[in-house]
Amino acid sequence: MVKIQLDDLRVIETREVPPHEVKRILRIVEDNQKLLMEAWCDYFGY
């Protein structure tokens, strides 16, 4: 599990995920940050 703060792309928590995979996941989230933030705000009504 990897928990990432979307607004500033901070890794909050990782469990049983190798560091190279955390970097890969972070890169994917960064590439899609705008879309993810919009979806988050739409879902939660922000």
Backbone bond lengths (Angstrom), bond angles and torsions (degrees), N, CA, C in turn:
res aa  C-N    CA-C-N  psi(-1)  N-CA   C-N-CA  omega(-1)  CA-C   N-CA-C  phi
1 M - - - 1.430 - - 1.522 108.53 -
2 V 1.316 114.82 137.16 1.463 120.75 174.59 1.518 107.50 -129.09
3 K 1.321 116.51 125.81 1.465 121.82 179.06 1.526 106.99 -109.68
4 I 1.350 115.41 124.11 1.470 121.10 -175.30 1.520 109.59 -123.99
5 Q 1.322 116.43 133.84 1.464 122.50 172.63 1.519 107.32 -77.50
6 L 1.340 117.24 115.73 1.463 120.55 -171.69 1.519 114.36 -68.30
7 D 1.331 118.17 -37.83 1.463 118.52 -172.78 1.527 113.62 -69.11
8 D 1.312 117.72 -31.76 1.469 119.14 178.81 1.536 113.23 -124.22
9 L 1.327 116.35 11.09 1.472 123.69 176.16 1.529 113.11 53.53
10 R 1.326 115.15 44.10 1.460 121.16 175.97 1.514 109.87 -93.01
11 V 1.321 116.76 136.09 1.462 120.74 173.51 1.523 106.73 -80.30
12 I 1.341 115.38 117.92 1.459 121.59 -177.38 1.527 110.80 -88.75
13 E 1.336 115.96 -40.69 1.461 120.19 -174.65 1.528 109.39 -156.32
14 T 1.306 115.87 144.49 1.464 121.23 172.23 1.521 108.46 -136.26
15 R 1.319 114.71 143.88 1.472 120.23 176.52 1.513 108.86 -139.48
16 E 1.307 114.99 119.82 1.464 122.33 173.71 1.534 113.67 57.11
17 V 1.320 116.36 33.60 1.462 120.92 176.68 1.524 107.26 -121.04
18 P 1.324 117.72 125.07 1.463 120.15 -179.87 1.537 111.26 -63.42
19 P 1.322 116.91 148.23 1.458 121.04 -177.75 1.532 114.35 -53.54
20 H 1.333 118.22 -38.25 1.464 119.08 -179.50 1.525 111.30 -66.70
21 E 1.326 117.47 -29.98 1.468 121.01 176.77 1.524 111.01 -75.00
22 V 1.329 117.26 -35.98 1.462 120.87 176.26 1.528 109.30 -60.40
23 K 1.323 116.81 -44.24 1.470 120.98 178.29 1.520 111.16 -61.76
24 R 1.322 116.57 -40.96 1.467 121.36 179.17 1.529 110.89 -64.03
25 I 1.322 116.69 -45.22 1.460 121.45 178.70 1.524 110.56 -63.36
26 L 1.307 116.87 -44.18 1.463 121.28 179.46 1.527 111.17 -60.59
27 R 1.317 116.92 -39.23 1.466 121.50 178.27 1.538 110.57 -64.46
28 I 1.324 117.04 -41.57 1.463 121.42 178.48 1.530 110.46 -64.35
29 V 1.334 116.25 -44.54 1.462 120.39 178.87 1.532 109.96 -63.48
30 E 1.318 117.06 -42.19 1.468 120.86 178.92 1.522 110.82 -61.32
31 D 1.321 117.51 -42.86 1.464 121.67 179.55 1.527 112.23 -63.78
32 N 1.325 117.01 -24.86 1.463 121.90 -176.69 1.531 112.74 -117.72
33 Q 1.313 116.62 19.16 1.459 121.42 -173.89 1.532 112.49 -56.66
34 K 1.307 117.93 -46.46 1.467 120.78 -177.49 1.529 110.54 -61.23
35 L 1.311 117.22 -47.93 1.464 122.04 179.44 1.533 111.23 -61.08
36 L 1.329 116.72 -44.03 1.459 121.06 -179.83 1.531 111.43 -65.07
37 M 1.328 117.08 -41.55 1.467 120.68 178.64 1.529 111.02 -64.70
38 E 1.329 117.12 -42.20 1.466 120.70 178.49 1.524 110.72 -62.56
39 A 1.333 117.12 -44.07 1.462 121.28 179.22 1.532 110.74 -63.81
40 W 1.321 116.44 -41.40 1.461 121.44 178.80 1.529 110.59 -60.86
41 C 1.322 116.05 -48.11 1.466 120.78 -179.23 1.517 111.65 -65.49
42 D 1.317 117.59 -40.60 1.464 121.33 177.30 1.525 110.51 -61.38
43 Y 1.312 116.66 -45.40 1.455 121.57 -177.04 1.527 111.97 -64.74
44 F 1.340 115.83 -45.08 1.454 120.23 -176.04 1.525 113.77 -94.27
45 G 1.335 117.00 0.90 1.458 121.15 174.88 1.517 115.36 73.04
46 Y 1.316 117.54 34.40 1.458 121.55 177.95 1.496 110.63 -92.39
